[in-house]
Structure formats: structure tokens, C-alpha cells
Amino acid sequence: MKLEGFPKTVTLGDGTEVVVRPMNPDDAPSVLEFFRGLPEEDRQYLRDDVTKPEWAERFARSVDFDTVVPLVAELDDKVVSLATLYRTRHGWSTHVAELRISVARRLQHHGLGTAMARILVRHAIGLGLEKMVAHIVENQIGAHRAFEKLGFHKEAVLKGHVKDIHGMKRDLVVMANDVSHLWEAMEAMVSDFQPAIE
């Protein structure tokens, strides 16, 4: 599957312009550099050790835009955000997709994560997906608030389900939202600042 309408320019709240486009296999080194540049607290609850070159190569090879849809945002030719939509094509959850978003610390709280989410949610609607989920570790307060602002609600808590990079067990919170309601919530946010996407 090919994604249409890219690259897109996103203008953030402070006027910064970033370019959003689909990731390609050649982006593995840039994505690795992006994750290595994140502070440890931003990486400690990610599912994989994203600082390893073998992870970046494996992830880049997994890009097929059919089940894994990753977008990168670039500023000054450097990756500053990675947002990915994961879906399954077979079985009882073909109507569900998972959303994951990481943003460089210096661009957090400027609307980039929301802009990336909007692009992927629009894509999800086009695919006929009905439900979005996000997995958040209990003490990721910022992520929890961000997804709540998008209309996600807590659907389940899995006790001791996650071990952070230091081996400490944490609860995993599963948040969810109907795709159409999620889009409505994003559109309603125009009363707040909404990044311009062209």
C-alpha cells in the first residue's frame, strides 16, 4: 500500500515548520539517532530497546503500510518524531489499531504529537478501522493526559505487566477510543491551538 498526499508541512504553535512523511527503510539510521537522543525517562517504558541498531533495522524492514504505518517528522533533516499505526489483517481484531507516538523533548507541548495523531487517525478512518488503542505505563502522566485530551478513556489495567529498563514492574493502562469519536475530539480542539497541516 502507498500513502498519498505526502510530504505534509506542519506548522507548530511557535511557528516551527516540520515535514511529515512516511518512513522508508533507508530511515533506520535517522530513527535510531532520534531515539538515542531522547532522555532516558522518555524511553524507559518503550516495548523495545530502541537504542540498538538491530532494532532500527528490524523496524525499518517491517514497514509495509498494510499492517505497520510509520510516519516521521523532520526538522533540519533530522527526525524529531515517529508516529506509528499498528493493525492486524486477520482474526477478531481487524477493526482495531494501536497508536504509538514519540516526540523529541524540545518539540513536546507544541502540538506535534497531536498533529501526527490526526494524520494517522484520518488514515485509519480511510481504512475503515473502528477503534484505536494506546498502551501507557501507569506513571506516564503526560501521555495519559494527552490521550485523554483526544477522548481516549481507560479500558483496562494490567497489573505488573511492564518492566522498565531498570527491571521495575509497572501497571499497563490500556486506553481506547472509537475512531469516529476520536476524530470528533480532534476537530473540537480547534478552540485550543491546532497545528496547521498542509
C-alpha positions in Angstrom: 0.0 0.0 0.0 1.2 3.5 -0.8 0.3 6.6 1.3 -0.9 9.5 -0.7 -0.6 13.3 0.0 2.9 13.4 1.4 5.1 15.1 2.4 3.0 17.4 4.6 4.2 20.5 6.3 3.0 21.0 9.9 3.3 24.5 11.5 3.6 24.3 15.2 2.5 26.8 17.9 5.8 28.6 17.9 5.9 28.9 14.1 8.3 26.0 13.7 7.7 24.0 10.5 8.3 20.3 10.3 7.9 18.0 7.4 5.9 14.8 7.9 6.3 11.8 5.5 6.0 8.0 5.5 9.1 6.3 6.9 11.1 4.2 4.5 13.8 1.5 5.1 16.6 4.0 4.5 15.5 6.0 7.6 16.8 3.4 10.0 19.9 5.3 11.0 17.9 8.6 11.4 15.3 6.9 13.5 18.0 5.3 15.7 19.6 8.7 16.2 16.2 10.2 17.1 15.6 7.5 19.8 19.1 7.7 21.1 18.6 11.4 21.6 15.5 11.0 23.8 16.1 11.3 27.5 16.0 8.0 29.4 12.7 8.8 31.0 11.1 9.1 27.6 12.5 5.7 26.6 12.2 3.7 29.7 8.7 2.3 29.0 9.0 1.6 25.3 8.5 -2.0 24.4 11.9 -2.5 22.7 15.4 -1.2 23.3 15.1 1.4 20.6 18.8 2.4 21.0 20.1 -0.8 19.3 20.9 -0.7 15.6 19.4 -4.2 15.1 16.1 -2.9 16.4 16.1 0.0 14.0 17.0 -2.3 11.1 14.2 -4.7 12.0 11.7 -2.0 12.4 12.6 -0.4 9.1 12.2 -3.8 7.4 8.7 -4.2 8.9 7.4 -1.1 7.1 4.7 -2.3 4.7 1.9 0.3 5.2 -0.6 -2.5 5.3 -0.1 -3.6 8.9 2.6 -1.1 10.1 2.2 2.5 9.1 5.0 4.7 10.5 5.4 8.4 9.9 8.4 10.5 10.6 8.5 14.3 11.2 11.7 16.0 10.2 13.3 19.3 11.2 16.6 20.4 9.6 16.9 17.0 8.0 16.7 15.2 11.4 13.9 13.0 12.7 12.1 14.7 15.6 9.0 12.4 15.9 7.9 8.9 15.0 4.2 8.0 15.0 3.0 4.5 14.1 -0.3 2.9 13.5 -0.3 -0.9 14.0 -3.2 -3.1 12.7 -3.8 -6.7 12.1 -5.3 -8.0 8.9 -6.6 -11.3 10.2 -8.6 -12.6 13.2 -11.1 -10.9 15.5 -9.4 -7.5 15.9 -9.1 -6.4 12.3 -11.2 -3.3 13.2 -8.7 -2.2 15.9 -5.4 -0.3 15.5 -2.8 0.7 18.1 -1.3 4.2 18.0 2.2 4.9 19.3 3.8 8.4 19.2 7.3 9.6 20.3 8.3 13.3 20.1 11.7 14.9 20.7 11.8 16.6 24.0 12.4 20.1 22.6 9.2 19.9 20.5 6.9 18.4 23.1 3.9 20.5 24.1 3.9 22.3 20.8 1.2 20.2 19.1 3.4 17.9 17.1 2.2 14.7 18.7 -1.4 15.8 18.2 -0.7 16.6 14.5 0.9 13.2 14.0 -2.1 11.6 15.6 -4.5 13.5 13.4 -2.8 12.3 10.2 -2.8 8.7 11.3 -6.4 8.8 12.6 -7.5 10.2 9.2 -5.7 7.3 7.6 -7.4 4.9 10.0 -10.8 6.2 9.0 -9.9 5.7 5.4 -9.0 2.1 6.1 -12.4 1.5 7.8 -10.9 1.0 11.2 -13.3 1.5 14.1 -11.3 1.6 17.3 -7.9 2.9 18.4 -6.0 1.8 21.5 -2.9 3.1 23.2 -0.8 1.3 25.9 0.5 3.6 28.6 2.5 2.8 31.7 0.8 3.9 34.9 3.2 6.8 35.7 3.4 8.3 32.2 1.2 11.1 33.3 1.9 13.4 30.3 1.0 10.7 27.8 -2.1 9.8 29.8 -3.3 13.4 29.8 -2.5 13.8 26.1 -4.6 10.7 25.1 -7.4 11.8 27.5 -7.5 15.1 25.7 -8.0 13.2 22.5 -11.0 11.5 24.0 -9.4 8.2 25.0 -10.6 6.5 28.1 -9.1 3.9 30.4 -10.4 0.5 29.4 -8.2 -1.9 31.4 -5.3 -2.0 33.8 -2.9 -4.9 33.6 -1.1 -5.2 36.9 2.7 -5.6 36.9 2.5 -6.1 33.1 5.5 -4.0 32.2 9.2 -4.0 33.3 11.0 -0.7 32.7 14.7 -0.6 31.6 15.7 -0.9 35.3 13.6 -4.1 35.8 10.9 -2.4 37.9 7.4 -3.7 37.4 4.7 -1.3 36.5 1.0 -1.5 35.6 0.0 -1.1 32.0 -3.1 1.1 31.2 -5.0 0.3 28.1 -6.8 3.3 26.7 -9.2 3.3 23.9 -11.5 5.4 21.7 -13.9 4.9 18.9 -12.2 6.2 15.7 -15.1 8.5 14.8 -15.3 9.9 18.3 -11.5 10.4 18.3 -11.8 12.4 15.1 -14.6 14.5 16.6 -12.5 15.2 19.6 -9.6 16.3 17.5 -11.8 18.6 15.4 -13.3 20.1 18.6 -9.8 21.0 19.8 -9.8 23.9 17.3 -10.8 26.2 20.2 -7.3 25.4 21.6 -4.2 25.7 19.4 -4.3 23.3 16.5 -1.2 22.9 14.4 -1.6 23.8 10.7 -1.2 20.8 8.4 -0.6 21.5 4.7 
